[in-house]
Amino acid sequence: MATRLELLEARTQLRAAIVAAEDWQESYKADPTTFALLTYLEAQLETHVAEYLHQLALRAPAYVDWSRLPEPIKADAGPVANNDDEVWKEEQKLLTAAILAVITDLVATGVVAGESVYGIPLGMATLDVARLDVQIQEAARRYTADLVKGVTDTTRKQIRESVAKSIALGEDINASTERLMRAIDNPIRAELIAQTEPVNAYQTGLKHYAKSTGAKQKTWDGLAGACKLCAPQVGKTLDIDELFILADGREVDRPAGHPRCRCGLIYIY
Ligand SMILES: [Zn+2]
């Protein structure tokens, strides 16, 4: 029989094929090798996040003091572990351990894609390569920290909402625990997280490459009809550090502009 790891790898391979068939902007496909890597890493990230949520669902019931129900649910005190409780730091560590390597690979893939597409070699001096390596690691760590914080905040909210609903419905502990576990072990959430972040991480790497090799400007690469938020920016060229303004007024340095955004950037030298 296949082990869980083998099943997860098969799932990742299958998801990678599905992801690759989506409507990616052409600039991602200019180099087939890094495009294949990008879609594989996206699928891998999804698998890792889904596994994390699956395990979290088993831990989450212990973050609720069921003996205190039906006390009202509050963020600072109440039956659910409050915001500064140690357990959330532990959760952040676990999620970081689950995704940091994939995020680092995604940032690095953006750098390699830049080299393949634009053909300007990165400084060959050992010092330059070492510096870029440090930049990749730092960007990945920063990026992962933000992502982990966001996911953990949402988890806390989900636990509170689930318990509040159980109280409102007068459910017993069994029914409440089951509701909570179902809410946390959510593959759709894993998919949403994993479909937005790879573009951010990859584009972070690509920008590092572009800046290291002297790019001056950038053009937003997207299908006018593809996403309403990004549509006003499609084809627009700005200086490399200027911000694009999306349809909802948010300013971004680069895609992703929104969840599931597949827009790209073309750098100009
Ligand atoms: Zn977009």
Residues whose N, C-alpha, C, O or C-beta is under 5 A from the ligand:
A	BS01	ZN	C227 C230 G257 C261 R262 C263
